[in-house]
Amino acid sequence: MTSDYLHRLAQLRTDANRSRWTETTSFRAPHKPFLLLSVMDIAAQGELTSPFIEPSFDLIERFARYWDLVNPPSSKCNMAYPFFYMRSEGFWRLIPKPGKENDVHESVTSSITRLKTVVMGADIDSELYQLISNHKTREQLRAVILRTYFAPEIRQKLLLEASENQEAFEYSQKLLKAAEKTMSYGEPEKPGRIRDQGFRKAVITLYAHRCTLCGIRMLTPEGHTIVEAAHIRPWSDTNDDRPANGMALCRLCHWSFDRGFMSLSRQYEVLISPLSRQEQNNPGPIMTLDHRPIFRPSDERHIPDQECLGWHRKEIFRK
Ligand SMILES: [Zn+2]
């Protein structure tokens, strides 16, 4: 049974154009292989609970990470393309949104935003779903994709990307479960790359990509977000990766918080340093945030820790 899909995934219809695609991707367009690898990663996280694939932000982000490993930064990463054309493989059926049945055609591949206005997601064959859900068969399918569509030197990179993502995901789950503990939490022996990614996943999920201080939320269709996961007390001082020692912050607020121009009050209000408008400064919209309530995480157990905030007000904030 597995061998049928091993065979089918090795026979994907992809654009074979030697002038456009290099040896790295076996002279073929890597879109479909990357989409399938991304679906496998979501399944490995235990987050594929039915044979229905959603063009979720998580999936788009996985796809973008694979894409960026292989393609030059200038190349356009568009998951709508394989999400639509995978339907020619026979195991992937697009499910239109109600009333949009007649709009499912090639024009939806122009962007993910366009795709999402017309398509809810895709149903995959239940047999393929079983194979992807099972660790052993999933890794067999992954190996076939890597072997068929990528040069040997890049396979290892792609495999590492998948395993680091999985490790980071498991770390983020641990961090979220550590909510009840009052002690510091972190695993200093873990490679920094994995810790950072895990901490980021936990914090950004809790704040749903919204900046804790200003409330801005901006995502690109290519899977990039305006927020970063910021530590309140730096990791290097505390080895504290608890989400309560973190916040999702946009780049402006992150920089301002780390430089002491912004902080949080005991009542979870934004504080703006009076020094923000000194001399050459023009803080602009930041001033309107003074004493506004913060945007809280979806789970109150992870709300910023008062001890960490007290440290920040005392040591970093410019009063
Ligand atoms: Zn912000």
py3Dmol code that shows the C-alpha trace and the ligand (Angstrom):
import py3Dmol

protein = """\
ATOM      1  CA  MET A   1       0.000   0.000   0.000  1.00  0.00           C
ATOM      2  CA  THR A   2       2.745   2.390   0.998  1.00  0.00           C
ATOM      3  CA  SER A   3       4.675   1.597  -2.144  1.00  0.00           C
ATOM      4  CA  ASP A   4       1.846   2.941  -4.281  1.00  0.00           C
ATOM      5  CA  TYR A   5       2.222   6.354  -2.658  1.00  0.00           C
ATOM      6  CA  LEU A   6       6.010   6.097  -2.609  1.00  0.00           C
ATOM      7  CA  HIS A   7       5.691   5.721  -6.326  1.00  0.00           C
ATOM      8  CA  ARG A   8       3.126   8.485  -6.756  1.00  0.00           C
ATOM      9  CA  LEU A   9       5.070  11.032  -4.749  1.00  0.00           C
ATOM     10  CA  ALA A  10       8.121  10.261  -6.876  1.00  0.00           C
ATOM     11  CA  GLN A  11       6.091  11.052 -10.012  1.00  0.00           C
ATOM     12  CA  LEU A  12       4.775  14.514  -9.225  1.00  0.00           C
ATOM     13  CA  ARG A  13       4.077  16.658 -12.240  1.00  0.00           C
ATOM     14  CA  THR A  14       6.473  19.558 -11.830  1.00  0.00           C
ATOM     15  CA  ASP A  15       7.869  22.188 -14.169  1.00  0.00           C
ATOM     16  CA  ALA A  16      11.117  20.793 -15.599  1.00  0.00           C
ATOM     17  CA  ASN A  17      12.869  23.765 -17.075  1.00  0.00           C
ATOM     18  CA  ARG A  18      16.669  23.755 -17.061  1.00  0.00           C
ATOM     19  CA  SER A  19      16.921  27.456 -17.635  1.00  0.00           C
ATOM     20  CA  ARG A  20      14.824  28.241 -14.577  1.00  0.00           C
ATOM     21  CA  TRP A  21      15.686  25.494 -12.069  1.00  0.00           C
ATOM     22  CA  THR A  22      19.144  24.376 -11.075  1.00  0.00           C
ATOM     23  CA  GLU A  23      20.718  21.085 -10.180  1.00  0.00           C
ATOM     24  CA  THR A  24      19.893  21.760  -6.493  1.00  0.00           C
ATOM     25  CA  THR A  25      16.263  20.970  -7.213  1.00  0.00           C
ATOM     26  CA  SER A  26      17.023  18.365  -9.880  1.00  0.00           C
ATOM     27  CA  PHE A  27      16.230  20.967 -12.561  1.00  0.00           C
ATOM     28  CA  ARG A  28      12.578  20.988 -11.520  1.00  0.00           C
ATOM     29  CA  ALA A  29      10.233  23.364  -9.738  1.00  0.00           C
ATOM     30  CA  PRO A  30      10.341  22.541  -6.012  1.00  0.00           C
ATOM     31  CA  HIS A  31       6.883  23.929  -5.143  1.00  0.00           C
ATOM     32  CA  LYS A  32       4.966  20.686  -4.797  1.00  0.00           C
ATOM     33  CA  PRO A  33       7.747  18.835  -2.936  1.00  0.00           C
ATOM     34  CA  PHE A  34       8.023  21.748  -0.475  1.00  0.00           C
ATOM     35  CA  LEU A  35       4.291  21.831   0.097  1.00  0.00           C
ATOM     36  CA  LEU A  36       4.228  18.106   0.863  1.00  0.00           C
ATOM     37  CA  LEU A  37       7.229  18.418   3.212  1.00  0.00           C
ATOM     38  CA  SER A  38       5.390  21.253   4.980  1.00  0.00           C
ATOM     39  CA  VAL A  39       2.226  19.167   5.363  1.00  0.00           C
ATOM     40  CA  MET A  40       4.376  16.387   6.850  1.00  0.00           C
ATOM     41  CA  ASP A  41       5.858  18.817   9.383  1.00  0.00           C
ATOM     42  CA  ILE A  42       2.390  19.917  10.505  1.00  0.00           C
ATOM     43  CA  ALA A  43       1.432  16.236  10.838  1.00  0.00           C
ATOM     44  CA  ALA A  44       4.582  15.524  12.857  1.00  0.00           C
ATOM     45  CA  GLN A  45       3.464  18.255  15.279  1.00  0.00           C
ATOM     46  CA  GLY A  46       0.233  16.303  15.762  1.00  0.00           C
ATOM     47  CA  GLU A  47      -1.686  19.180  14.217  1.00  0.00           C
ATOM     48  CA  LEU A  48      -3.136  17.390  11.226  1.00  0.00           C
ATOM     49  CA  THR A  49      -6.175  15.795  12.815  1.00  0.00           C
ATOM     50  CA  SER A  50      -8.151  15.045   9.650  1.00  0.00           C
ATOM     51  CA  PRO A  51      -7.447  14.566   5.922  1.00  0.00           C
ATOM     52  CA  PHE A  52      -8.187  18.261   5.418  1.00  0.00           C
ATOM     53  CA  ILE A  53      -5.267  20.595   4.659  1.00  0.00           C
ATOM     54  CA  GLU A  54      -5.794  24.245   5.488  1.00  0.00           C
ATOM     55  CA  PRO A  55      -3.628  26.990   3.951  1.00  0.00           C
ATOM     56  CA  SER A  56      -2.866  28.113   7.510  1.00  0.00           C
ATOM     57  CA  PHE A  57      -0.194  30.582   8.551  1.00  0.00           C
ATOM     58  CA  ASP A  58       1.785  27.667  10.054  1.00  0.00           C
ATOM     59  CA  LEU A  59       1.774  25.813   6.759  1.00  0.00           C
ATOM     60  CA  ILE A  60       2.714  28.950   4.814  1.00  0.00           C
ATOM     61  CA  GLU A  61       5.559  29.607   7.243  1.00  0.00           C
ATOM     62  CA  ARG A  62       6.892  26.062   6.897  1.00  0.00           C
ATOM     63  CA  PHE A  63       6.748  26.383   3.122  1.00  0.00           C
ATOM     64  CA  ALA A  64       8.592  29.733   3.265  1.00  0.00           C
ATOM     65  CA  ARG A  65      11.372  28.272   5.399  1.00  0.00           C
ATOM     66  CA  TYR A  66      12.018  25.467   2.932  1.00  0.00           C
ATOM     67  CA  TRP A  67      11.796  27.881   0.055  1.00  0.00           C
ATOM     68  CA  ASP A  68      14.324  30.264   1.583  1.00  0.00           C
ATOM     69  CA  LEU A  69      16.819  27.429   2.120  1.00  0.00           C
ATOM     70  CA  VAL A  70      17.002  26.668  -1.574  1.00  0.00           C
ATOM     71  CA  ASN A  71      16.078  29.809  -3.470  1.00  0.00           C
ATOM     72  CA  PRO A  72      17.787  33.191  -3.691  1.00  0.00           C
ATOM     73  CA  PRO A  73      16.217  35.880  -1.463  1.00  0.00           C
ATOM     74  CA  SER A  74      14.882  37.701  -4.521  1.00  0.00           C
ATOM     75  CA  SER A  75      12.753  34.778  -5.690  1.00  0.00           C
ATOM     76  CA  LYS A  76       9.049  34.951  -5.006  1.00  0.00           C
ATOM     77  CA  CYS A  77       7.699  32.357  -2.612  1.00  0.00           C
ATOM     78  CA  ASN A  78       4.048  31.676  -3.354  1.00  0.00           C
ATOM     79  CA  MET A  79       2.369  28.662  -1.769  1.00  0.00           C
ATOM     80  CA  ALA A  80      -0.872  29.328  -3.642  1.00  0.00           C
ATOM     81  CA  TYR A  81       0.758  27.889  -6.735  1.00  0.00           C
ATOM     82  CA  PRO A  82       1.383  24.320  -5.546  1.00  0.00           C
ATOM     83  CA  PHE A  83      -1.716  24.391  -3.342  1.00  0.00           C
ATOM     84  CA  PHE A  84      -3.790  24.837  -6.468  1.00  0.00           C
ATOM     85  CA  TYR A  85      -1.853  22.686  -8.935  1.00  0.00           C
ATOM     86  CA  MET A  86      -1.502  19.751  -6.548  1.00  0.00           C
ATOM     87  CA  ARG A  87      -5.030  18.909  -7.645  1.00  0.00           C
ATOM     88  CA  SER A  88      -3.587  17.395 -10.798  1.00  0.00           C
ATOM     89  CA  GLU A  89      -2.017  14.634  -8.691  1.00  0.00           C
ATOM     90  CA  GLY A  90      -5.304  12.880  -7.981  1.00  0.00           C
ATOM     91  CA  PHE A  91      -4.908  12.653  -4.197  1.00  0.00           C
ATOM     92  CA  TRP A  92      -5.614  16.364  -3.500  1.00  0.00           C
ATOM     93  CA  ARG A  93      -9.092  17.850  -3.946  1.00  0.00           C
ATOM     94  CA  LEU A  94      -9.652  21.571  -3.519  1.00  0.00           C
ATOM     95  CA  ILE A  95     -12.665  22.456  -1.389  1.00  0.00           C
ATOM     96  CA  PRO A  96     -14.200  25.738  -2.516  1.00  0.00           C
ATOM     97  CA  LYS A  97     -15.865  28.129  -0.135  1.00  0.00           C
ATOM     98  CA  PRO A  98     -19.662  28.043  -0.323  1.00  0.00           C
ATOM     99  CA  GLY A  99     -20.812  30.078  -3.319  1.00  0.00           C
ATOM    100  CA  LYS A 100     -17.287  30.139  -4.824  1.00  0.00           C
ATOM    101  CA  GLU A 101     -17.563  26.828  -6.689  1.00  0.00           C
ATOM    102  CA  ASN A 102     -17.219  28.513 -10.087  1.00  0.00           C
ATOM    103  CA  ASP A 103     -14.241  30.642  -9.070  1.00  0.00           C
ATOM    104  CA  VAL A 104     -11.760  27.827  -8.550  1.00  0.00           C
ATOM    105  CA  HIS A 105      -9.485  28.341 -11.516  1.00  0.00           C
ATOM    106  CA  GLU A 106      -5.880  29.293 -12.263  1.00  0.00           C
ATOM    107  CA  SER A 107      -6.327  32.940 -11.294  1.00  0.00           C
ATOM    108  CA  VAL A 108      -6.314  31.926  -7.588  1.00  0.00           C
ATOM    109  CA  THR A 109      -2.621  31.074  -7.870  1.00  0.00           C
ATOM    110  CA  SER A 110      -1.671  34.757  -8.018  1.00  0.00           C
ATOM    111  CA  SER A 111      -1.432  34.930  -4.219  1.00  0.00           C
ATOM    112  CA  ILE A 112      -2.341  33.139  -1.011  1.00  0.00           C
ATOM    113  CA  THR A 113      -4.754  35.949  -0.200  1.00  0.00           C
ATOM    114  CA  ARG A 114      -6.541  35.318  -3.488  1.00  0.00           C
ATOM    115  CA  LEU A 115      -6.540  31.560  -2.940  1.00  0.00           C
ATOM    116  CA  LYS A 116      -8.032  31.951   0.522  1.00  0.00           C
ATOM    117  CA  THR A 117     -10.940  34.034  -0.734  1.00  0.00           C
ATOM    118  CA  VAL A 118     -12.034  31.131  -2.919  1.00  0.00           C
ATOM    119  CA  VAL A 119     -10.691  27.945  -1.363  1.00  0.00           C
ATOM    120  CA  MET A 120     -11.199  26.605   2.175  1.00  0.00           C
ATOM    121  CA  GLY A 121      -8.517  23.986   1.819  1.00  0.00           C
ATOM    122  CA  ALA A 122      -7.867  20.596   0.281  1.00  0.00           C
ATOM    123  CA  ASP A 123      -9.012  17.100   1.101  1.00  0.00           C
ATOM    124  CA  ILE A 124      -6.375  14.428   0.648  1.00  0.00           C
ATOM    125  CA  ASP A 125      -6.965  10.702   0.172  1.00  0.00           C
ATOM    126  CA  SER A 126      -7.607   9.075   3.513  1.00  0.00           C
ATOM    127  CA  GLU A 127      -4.951   6.473   2.782  1.00  0.00           C
ATOM    128  CA  LEU A 128      -2.339   9.166   2.200  1.00  0.00           C
ATOM    129  CA  TYR A 129      -3.533  10.884   5.367  1.00  0.00           C
ATOM    130  CA  GLN A 130      -2.921   7.677   7.337  1.00  0.00           C
ATOM    131  CA  LEU A 131       0.564   7.346   5.865  1.00  0.00           C
ATOM    132  CA  ILE A 132       1.435  10.939   6.690  1.00  0.00           C
ATOM    133  CA  SER A 133       0.050  10.642  10.217  1.00  0.00           C
ATOM    134  CA  ASN A 134       2.178   7.607  11.024  1.00  0.00           C
ATOM    135  CA  HIS A 135       5.767   8.454  11.953  1.00  0.00           C
ATOM    136  CA  LYS A 136       7.413   5.565  10.145  1.00  0.00           C
ATOM    137  CA  THR A 137       5.557   5.809   6.841  1.00  0.00           C
ATOM    138  CA  ARG A 138       5.712   9.610   6.905  1.00  0.00           C
ATOM    139  CA  GLU A 139       9.509   9.471   7.071  1.00  0.00           C
ATOM    140  CA  GLN A 140       9.572   6.977   4.193  1.00  0.00           C
ATOM    141  CA  LEU A 141       7.524   9.378   2.089  1.00  0.00           C
ATOM    142  CA  ARG A 142       9.748  12.285   3.134  1.00  0.00           C
ATOM    143  CA  ALA A 143      12.839  10.329   2.105  1.00  0.00           C
ATOM    144  CA  VAL A 144      11.379   9.656  -1.340  1.00  0.00           C
ATOM    145  CA  ILE A 145      10.629  13.343  -1.857  1.00  0.00           C
ATOM    146  CA  LEU A 146      14.114  14.397  -0.771  1.00  0.00           C
ATOM    147  CA  ARG A 147      15.759  11.751  -2.939  1.00  0.00           C
ATOM    148  CA  THR A 148      13.689  12.464  -6.027  1.00  0.00           C
ATOM    149  CA  TYR A 149      13.604  16.237  -6.130  1.00  0.00           C
ATOM    150  CA  PHE A 150      16.768  17.480  -4.426  1.00  0.00           C
ATOM    151  CA  ALA A 151      20.515  17.205  -4.898  1.00  0.00           C
ATOM    152  CA  PRO A 152      22.393  15.206  -2.228  1.00  0.00           C
ATOM    153  CA  GLU A 153      24.006  18.271  -0.610  1.00  0.00           C
ATOM    154  CA  ILE A 154      20.665  19.966  -0.016  1.00  0.00           C
ATOM    155  CA  ARG A 155      18.806  16.887   1.289  1.00  0.00           C
ATOM    156  CA  GLN A 156      20.635  17.009   4.597  1.00  0.00           C
ATOM    157  CA  LYS A 157      19.757  20.694   5.027  1.00  0.00           C
ATOM    158  CA  LEU A 158      16.082  20.036   4.372  1.00  0.00           C
ATOM    159  CA  LEU A 159      16.039  17.084   6.733  1.00  0.00           C
ATOM    160  CA  LEU A 160      17.733  19.185   9.424  1.00  0.00           C
ATOM    161  CA  GLU A 161      15.172  21.949   8.917  1.00  0.00           C
ATOM    162  CA  ALA A 162      12.361  19.435   9.519  1.00  0.00           C
ATOM    163  CA  SER A 163      13.943  17.939  12.630  1.00  0.00           C
ATOM    164  CA  GLU A 164      14.836  21.333  14.116  1.00  0.00           C
ATOM    165  CA  ASN A 165      11.303  22.519  13.536  1.00  0.00           C
ATOM    166  CA  GLN A 166      10.010  19.458  15.346  1.00  0.00           C
ATOM    167  CA  GLU A 167      12.425  19.949  18.241  1.00  0.00           C
ATOM    168  CA  ALA A 168      11.514  23.635  18.488  1.00  0.00           C
ATOM    169  CA  PHE A 169       7.834  22.733  18.447  1.00  0.00           C
ATOM    170  CA  GLU A 170       8.294  20.237  21.284  1.00  0.00           C
ATOM    171  CA  TYR A 171      10.268  22.818  23.260  1.00  0.00           C
ATOM    172  CA  SER A 172       7.484  25.393  22.740  1.00  0.00           C
ATOM    173  CA  GLN A 173       4.919  22.878  24.024  1.00  0.00           C
ATOM    174  CA  LYS A 174       7.059  22.284  27.101  1.00  0.00           C
ATOM    175  CA  LEU A 175       7.344  26.022  27.717  1.00  0.00           C
ATOM    176  CA  LEU A 176       3.580  26.427  27.483  1.00  0.00           C
ATOM    177  CA  LYS A 177       3.072  23.576  29.953  1.00  0.00           C
ATOM    178  CA  ALA A 178       5.529  25.096  32.404  1.00  0.00           C
ATOM    179  CA  ALA A 179       3.034  27.874  33.154  1.00  0.00           C
ATOM    180  CA  GLU A 180       2.339  26.737  36.705  1.00  0.00           C
ATOM    181  CA  LYS A 181       5.974  26.692  37.737  1.00  0.00           C
ATOM    182  CA  THR A 182       7.199  29.885  39.312  1.00  0.00           C
ATOM    183  CA  MET A 183      10.862  29.087  38.819  1.00  0.00           C
ATOM    184  CA  SER A 184      12.879  29.996  35.787  1.00  0.00           C
ATOM    185  CA  TYR A 185      12.479  27.666  32.920  1.00  0.00           C
ATOM    186  CA  GLY A 186      14.759  26.932  30.029  1.00  0.00           C
ATOM    187  CA  GLU A 187      17.170  24.367  28.665  1.00  0.00           C
ATOM    188  CA  PRO A 188      20.576  26.034  28.323  1.00  0.00           C
ATOM    189  CA  GLU A 189      22.070  22.855  26.893  1.00  0.00           C
ATOM    190  CA  LYS A 190      19.770  23.067  23.872  1.00  0.00           C
ATOM    191  CA  PRO A 191      21.243  24.714  20.753  1.00  0.00           C
ATOM    192  CA  GLY A 192      20.320  28.418  20.665  1.00  0.00           C
ATOM    193  CA  ARG A 193      18.693  28.075  17.256  1.00  0.00           C
ATOM    194  CA  ILE A 194      16.190  25.562  18.559  1.00  0.00           C
ATOM    195  CA  ARG A 195      15.485  27.396  21.810  1.00  0.00           C
ATOM    196  CA  ASP A 196      14.898  30.662  19.959  1.00  0.00           C
ATOM    197  CA  GLN A 197      12.571  29.020  17.493  1.00  0.00           C
ATOM    198  CA  GLY A 198      10.658  27.206  20.242  1.00  0.00           C
ATOM    199  CA  PHE A 199      10.343  30.310  22.414  1.00  0.00           C
ATOM    200  CA  ARG A 200       9.193  32.242  19.364  1.00  0.00           C
ATOM    201  CA  LYS A 201       6.557  29.681  18.453  1.00  0.00           C
ATOM    202  CA  ALA A 202       5.147  29.674  21.989  1.00  0.00           C
ATOM    203  CA  VAL A 203       5.063  33.459  22.402  1.00  0.00           C
ATOM    204  CA  ILE A 204       3.806  34.354  18.943  1.00  0.00           C
ATOM    205  CA  THR A 205       1.035  31.779  19.189  1.00  0.00           C
ATOM    206  CA  LEU A 206      -0.052  33.127  22.592  1.00  0.00           C
ATOM    207  CA  TYR A 207      -0.302  36.674  21.250  1.00  0.00           C
ATOM    208  CA  ALA A 208      -1.646  35.580  17.839  1.00  0.00           C
ATOM    209  CA  HIS A 209       0.906  37.756  16.036  1.00  0.00           C
ATOM    210  CA  ARG A 210      -0.288  40.903  17.836  1.00  0.00           C
ATOM    211  CA  CYS A 211       2.185  43.330  19.386  1.00  0.00           C
ATOM    212  CA  THR A 212       1.653  43.351  23.161  1.00  0.00           C
ATOM    213  CA  LEU A 213       2.340  47.079  23.457  1.00  0.00           C
ATOM    214  CA  CYS A 214       0.837  48.753  20.389  1.00  0.00           C
ATOM    215  CA  GLY A 215      -1.521  46.044  19.145  1.00  0.00           C
ATOM    216  CA  ILE A 216      -0.324  46.052  15.558  1.00  0.00           C
ATOM    217  CA  ARG A 217      -0.757  42.781  13.665  1.00  0.00           C
ATOM    218  CA  MET A 218       0.645  42.442  10.154  1.00  0.00           C
ATOM    219  CA  LEU A 219       1.293  39.229   8.236  1.00  0.00           C
ATOM    220  CA  THR A 220       2.481  38.893   4.677  1.00  0.00           C
ATOM    221  CA  PRO A 221       0.973  36.278   2.383  1.00  0.00           C
ATOM    222  CA  GLU A 222       4.498  34.821   2.151  1.00  0.00           C
ATOM    223  CA  GLY A 223       4.490  33.802   5.798  1.00  0.00           C
ATOM    224  CA  HIS A 224       6.291  36.678   7.504  1.00  0.00           C
ATOM    225  CA  THR A 225       5.026  38.478  10.593  1.00  0.00           C
ATOM    226  CA  ILE A 226       5.776  41.917  12.013  1.00  0.00           C
ATOM    227  CA  VAL A 227       6.184  40.610  15.557  1.00  0.00           C
ATOM    228  CA  GLU A 228       9.208  39.071  17.192  1.00  0.00           C
ATOM    229  CA  ALA A 229       9.368  37.111  20.432  1.00  0.00           C
ATOM    230  CA  ALA A 230      11.082  39.373  22.967  1.00  0.00           C
ATOM    231  CA  HIS A 231      12.477  38.344  26.335  1.00  0.00           C
ATOM    232  CA  ILE A 232      11.651  40.759  29.175  1.00  0.00           C
ATOM    233  CA  ARG A 233      14.763  39.774  31.088  1.00  0.00           C
ATOM    234  CA  PRO A 234      17.436  38.650  28.641  1.00  0.00           C
ATOM    235  CA  TRP A 235      18.015  34.937  28.279  1.00  0.00           C
ATOM    236  CA  SER A 236      21.727  35.461  28.832  1.00  0.00           C
ATOM    237  CA  ASP A 237      21.073  36.763  32.384  1.00  0.00           C
ATOM    238  CA  THR A 238      18.396  34.350  33.485  1.00  0.00           C
ATOM    239  CA  ASN A 239      18.097  31.325  31.187  1.00  0.00           C
ATOM    240  CA  ASP A 240      14.383  31.973  31.481  1.00  0.00           C
ATOM    241  CA  ASP A 241      12.401  30.965  28.412  1.00  0.00           C
ATOM    242  CA  ARG A 242       9.006  30.916  30.138  1.00  0.00           C
ATOM    243  CA  PRO A 243       6.437  32.619  27.899  1.00  0.00           C
ATOM    244  CA  ALA A 244       5.704  34.830  30.954  1.00  0.00           C
ATOM    245  CA  ASN A 245       9.218  36.234  30.511  1.00  0.00           C
ATOM    246  CA  GLY A 246       8.283  37.074  26.938  1.00  0.00           C
ATOM    247  CA  MET A 247       6.025  39.193  24.787  1.00  0.00           C
ATOM    248  CA  ALA A 248       5.286  39.401  21.091  1.00  0.00           C
ATOM    249  CA  LEU A 249       6.560  42.822  20.037  1.00  0.00           C
ATOM    250  CA  CYS A 250       6.669  44.593  16.692  1.00  0.00           C
ATOM    251  CA  ARG A 251      10.105  45.790  15.647  1.00  0.00           C
ATOM    252  CA  LEU A 252       9.453  49.348  16.797  1.00  0.00           C
ATOM    253  CA  CYS A 253       8.205  48.333  20.240  1.00  0.00           C
ATOM    254  CA  HIS A 254      10.917  45.675  20.604  1.00  0.00           C
ATOM    255  CA  TRP A 255      13.652  48.185  19.971  1.00  0.00           C
ATOM    256  CA  SER A 256      12.009  50.805  22.208  1.00  0.00           C
ATOM    257  CA  PHE A 257      11.448  48.269  25.025  1.00  0.00           C
ATOM    258  CA  ASP A 258      15.032  46.967  24.902  1.00  0.00           C
ATOM    259  CA  ARG A 259      16.431  50.518  24.864  1.00  0.00           C
ATOM    260  CA  GLY A 260      14.268  51.614  27.821  1.00  0.00           C
ATOM    261  CA  PHE A 261      11.905  53.953  25.973  1.00  0.00           C
ATOM    262  CA  MET A 262       8.919  51.701  26.772  1.00  0.00           C
ATOM    263  CA  SER A 263       7.955  49.525  29.712  1.00  0.00           C
ATOM    264  CA  LEU A 264       4.873  48.123  31.481  1.00  0.00           C
ATOM    265  CA  SER A 265       3.277  49.254  34.691  1.00  0.00           C
ATOM    266  CA  ARG A 266       2.220  46.955  37.508  1.00  0.00           C
ATOM    267  CA  GLN A 267      -1.347  47.280  36.137  1.00  0.00           C
ATOM    268  CA  TYR A 268      -0.244  46.130  32.671  1.00  0.00           C
ATOM    269  CA  GLU A 269      -0.351  49.553  31.113  1.00  0.00           C
ATOM    270  CA  VAL A 270       2.177  50.774  28.558  1.00  0.00           C
ATOM    271  CA  LEU A 271       4.703  53.221  29.964  1.00  0.00           C
ATOM    272  CA  ILE A 272       6.490  55.670  27.689  1.00  0.00           C
ATOM    273  CA  SER A 273       9.700  57.220  28.911  1.00  0.00           C
ATOM    274  CA  PRO A 274       9.676  61.015  29.096  1.00  0.00           C
ATOM    275  CA  LEU A 275      13.082  60.819  27.439  1.00  0.00           C
ATOM    276  CA  SER A 276      11.381  59.560  24.254  1.00  0.00           C
ATOM    277  CA  ARG A 277      10.724  63.124  23.202  1.00  0.00           C
ATOM    278  CA  GLN A 278      13.969  64.693  24.286  1.00  0.00           C
ATOM    279  CA  GLU A 279      16.099  66.741  21.967  1.00  0.00           C
ATOM    280  CA  GLN A 280      16.380  65.168  18.542  1.00  0.00           C
ATOM    281  CA  ASN A 281      13.668  62.533  19.123  1.00  0.00           C
ATOM    282  CA  ASN A 282      10.301  62.418  17.456  1.00  0.00           C
ATOM    283  CA  PRO A 283       8.539  59.355  18.882  1.00  0.00           C
ATOM    284  CA  GLY A 284       5.407  59.917  16.802  1.00  0.00           C
ATOM    285  CA  PRO A 285       2.595  57.430  17.382  1.00  0.00           C
ATOM    286  CA  ILE A 286       4.393  55.834  20.350  1.00  0.00           C
ATOM    287  CA  MET A 287       3.306  58.733  22.580  1.00  0.00           C
ATOM    288  CA  THR A 288      -0.361  57.841  22.074  1.00  0.00           C
ATOM    289  CA  LEU A 289       0.230  54.485  23.795  1.00  0.00           C
ATOM    290  CA  ASP A 290       1.151  55.974  27.165  1.00  0.00           C
ATOM    291  CA  HIS A 291      -0.997  54.368  29.906  1.00  0.00           C
ATOM    292  CA  ARG A 292      -3.006  52.328  27.429  1.00  0.00           C
ATOM    293  CA  PRO A 293      -3.687  48.722  28.522  1.00  0.00           C
ATOM    294  CA  ILE A 294      -1.494  46.099  26.853  1.00  0.00           C
ATOM    295  CA  PHE A 295      -2.793  43.374  24.544  1.00  0.00           C
ATOM    296  CA  ARG A 296      -2.868  40.284  26.703  1.00  0.00           C
ATOM    297  CA  PRO A 297      -1.943  36.709  25.753  1.00  0.00           C
ATOM    298  CA  SER A 298      -4.709  34.224  24.951  1.00  0.00           C
ATOM    299  CA  ASP A 299      -3.908  32.313  28.140  1.00  0.00           C
ATOM    300  CA  GLU A 300      -3.699  34.513  31.245  1.00  0.00           C
ATOM    301  CA  ARG A 301      -1.300  32.123  32.936  1.00  0.00           C
ATOM    302  CA  HIS A 302       1.352  33.430  30.571  1.00  0.00           C
ATOM    303  CA  ILE A 303       0.746  37.115  31.191  1.00  0.00           C
ATOM    304  CA  PRO A 304       4.066  38.962  31.653  1.00  0.00           C
ATOM    305  CA  ASP A 305       5.611  38.085  34.997  1.00  0.00           C
ATOM    306  CA  GLN A 306       5.547  40.923  37.544  1.00  0.00           C
ATOM    307  CA  GLU A 307       9.010  40.155  38.824  1.00  0.00           C
ATOM    308  CA  CYS A 308      10.475  40.372  35.310  1.00  0.00           C
ATOM    309  CA  LEU A 309       8.570  43.598  34.639  1.00  0.00           C
ATOM    310  CA  GLY A 310       9.778  45.063  37.930  1.00  0.00           C
ATOM    311  CA  TRP A 311      13.335  44.283  36.880  1.00  0.00           C
ATOM    312  CA  HIS A 312      12.776  45.987  33.529  1.00  0.00           C
ATOM    313  CA  ARG A 313      11.283  49.126  35.109  1.00  0.00           C
ATOM    314  CA  LYS A 314      14.182  49.336  37.540  1.00  0.00           C
ATOM    315  CA  GLU A 315      17.133  48.445  35.308  1.00  0.00           C
ATOM    316  CA  ILE A 316      16.186  49.342  31.737  1.00  0.00           C
ATOM    317  CA  PHE A 317      13.357  51.880  31.677  1.00  0.00           C
ATOM    318  CA  ARG A 318      14.565  55.495  31.349  1.00  0.00           C
ATOM    319  CA  LYS A 319      12.596  57.400  33.954  1.00  0.00           C
TER     320      LYS A 319
END
"""
ligand_1 = """\
1
ZN
Zn 4.325 47.467 18.678
"""
view = py3Dmol.view(width=600, height=400)
view.addModel(protein, "pdb")
view.setStyle({"model": 0}, {"cartoon": {"style": "trace"}})
view.addModel(ligand_1, "xyz")
view.setStyle({"model": 1}, {"stick": {}})
view.zoomTo()
view.show()
